[in-house]
Amino acid sequence: MGETSRLEELKRRVEADPASIAFASLAEEFRRAARFDEAVEASRAGLRFHPTYVSARVTLGRSLMELGLYDQAERELHVVARSTPDNLAARRALGDLYWRQADLVRALEQLTLACGLAPGDGELAEMVRELELEVAAAEPPIDEPAAEESGAGAEIVAAAAAPAIEALERFYRAIVRRRAEGQGRATVELVPPQASHERESSETRRAS
């Protein structure tokens, strides 16, 4: 049976029984034929009856990704990844999705998980190595000029603070001086009035 004949047979089965689990195979056949809109339609129709059919949900996610509906694709694929963390197809699809969006770190994370699930997959291992190199190349270098600018900024702040510090020091010296003058006046005022009068009389007699 050719692919076209198989697809038509699956369509007849699903049309006869919309709740048939054949919907998953039909949706996958549509996806392989690059008929992504029909794959999405078939997947969603069947998932209403079989919401836990994870392979059909992966087909849905992949088809949405091919249509450029990345947010919807990510949502569907994460449903599978949460319910079955060891689902290789979902991990690979998520890695592909993030790679297409240039989110290399998340792509590497998902494909590394997939590689762990399929250690004998040489193609997958090569993809992981390639991604590791791309992620390493994308890491920003240490910004030495930024450190120098930081030091220069500290010098600018110190220079700006110098006048304020000097003003505080002048203010402190003025307070100390005023306190000293105040203590001198207090000493003069503490001289008994009688002693002051006797001193004035003595000075008057010496003058005469």
Summary of the structure (lengths in Angstrom):
residues: 208
radius of gyration: 43.0
end to end distance: 149.3
largest distance: 149.3
contacts: 550
relative contact order: 0.05
helix: 81%
strand: 0%
